[in-house]
């Protein structure tokens, strides 16, 4: 017989298992205990000792699922004609400022988030930027960082590197203008 390695959090089950293992002379190792103690100490909270809490299908769970669906439906300016005003947060920014990852991050916490891309030459309906309830957040980064991120993105997806170099998407002057226009809008 080998050791018993367990992750039970229910106190009664743990106690029964440990007692029986002791009777049989088998080591019983609660592998999550050091991690839970560390987190409890760090966060100043005590573990509840209730199994499956991370999988609970309660109101919070369904709110998170609804928020993720919302974020996907309103990703990158899609479906802006209906329902956008129901967002808790609307992210606005030029291409490659992490609007989608931020939307998903917020959605996984139950926050209904939409994102609107700022695309050169494509006007945004002012109404979409003036709803009363959502919190609007403008995402920014430096032009140099945008060039780097965009270049990496295109390099990963392109076969013809000559086309990449001629791409207006990477033109530093145009990117600086995009960032300036975004800052003006945010102001």
N, C-alpha and C positions, 0 to 999 in steps of 0.2 A: 504493500500500500504506500502511495506517495502522499505528499502534503495536499491539503485542501486550500485552494486559493479562492477567495470569495469577495463579492462586492455587495452583499446584502446590507440594506440600511434598516430594515425592520428589526427592532430591538429583540422581540420575542424569537423570531427565526434565527437571528445571529446567536442568541444565547443558547438555543437548542442545539444548533450546529456545533458551536464551540464546546459545549458540554459533552456531546457525543464523541467528537474528535478527541477530546481529552481522555474519555473512557477508553478509547481504542488506541491511545498513544500516538495519534497522528497529529502533526502540526497543522493548525488552521491559521491562515494568513489573510487578514482583512486588507487587501491591497489599496483600497481607496482611503483608508483612515488617515494616513499622513497627509494626503492631498487635501482632504476635507478639513482636517485640523488647521493646515496652513491657510486655506482660504477663509475659514471661520475667524482665525486670528487676524488676518490681514483686513478682512471686511468688517470685523467687529460684530459678526452675526453668528448665531448658532445654527447648525444643520437641523432641519426639521425631522429627519429620520423617517420620511415618508417616501416609499418607493414609487418611481414613475412620475414624479412631479414634472420632469422636463417633457413628458409626453401627455400631460393632462389636456384633455379636449374641452376646455372651459371657454368662457367669453373672451378671455385674453388670446387664446389660441385662434379662435375664429376671427377676431379682430386683426391678428397678424396675417392670416391667410387672405382676408379681404384686402388688407393694405398691400400685400404683394401683388395680388391680381390688379389692383388699382394702378400700382406703379408700372406694371407691364403694359397695361392698357394705354397709359398716358406717357409712355417712354418716348423721348426724343421728338416731342411735339405731335405725336399721333393723337387722333380723335379729339383735337382741341375744341371742336365745335359743340361737344356736349359733355357735361359732367365735370369739367375742369374746376368749376367753382366749388366742388365738393372736396377738393384737396385740403389737407392740413398745411402742406408745404408745397411751394412751387419753386423749383430750382431753375435758374436762368444762367446761361453761359455759352461761350463760343465752343466750337468743337474741341473735344479732348480735354475738358476741364473736370472730368469724372462725375458728370451729372447722373448717368445710369448707375454706376456702382454706389453712389451716395443715396440715390433713390431706393435701391434695394436694401441697403444698410438700414435706412430709416423705416422702410416697410416691414422689415423683420422685427422691428420694435413696435409695430402697430400703428405707425404714422403713415397716413395716406399722402403719398408724394408723387407729384408729376414733374416733368422737366421739359423746358422749352429751349431749343437750340437757337443761338443767334447766328444766322447764316448770312454772309455778305450778299447784299442785293435782294434779299428776301424779307419784305416788311412783315412785322408782327402786328396783328390786330391789337390796338391799344387796349381794347376791352379785356383781353387775356392777361394784361399786366395791371389791371386795376380792380380786381375782385376784392371785396372787403375782408373776407374771412381768412383766406390762406396767408401764411407767412411767406413772403417772397425772399429768396436768398440768391444773390448774385455770386456765381463762382468765378474766380479769377486765378490766373497764374501769369508768370512773366512771358513775354514773347519768345525769349530764348528757350524757355522750358517747353513751350508749345511746339516750336520747331523741332526740338529733340523728340518729343513724344510722337508727333505726327510722322516724322521721318521713320522712327522705329516701327510705327504701325504700318506705314506703306511698305517698308522693307520686308516686313514679315509676310505681306500679302502680294507682293509684286515680283514678277519675273524680269521685267525690263527696267533696269536701274536708270537708263537714260530718260525714261518717261517720268521717273520720280524726280529727277533733278529739274525738269522743266515744269513741274506741277505747281500751279498757283497756290495750292493748299499749303505749300512749304515756303512760299515767298515771304521772306522776313519783313519786308516793308508792308506787305498786305496784312500780315499777322499783327504787326504793330498797330496798324489802322484798326483791325478788328478789336484789339484789346482797348484801344482808345475809345472806340465807339461803345464798347460794352461798359467801360467806366462812366462815360457820359450818361448812358441809359440808367445805370445803377445810381448815379448821383441824382 
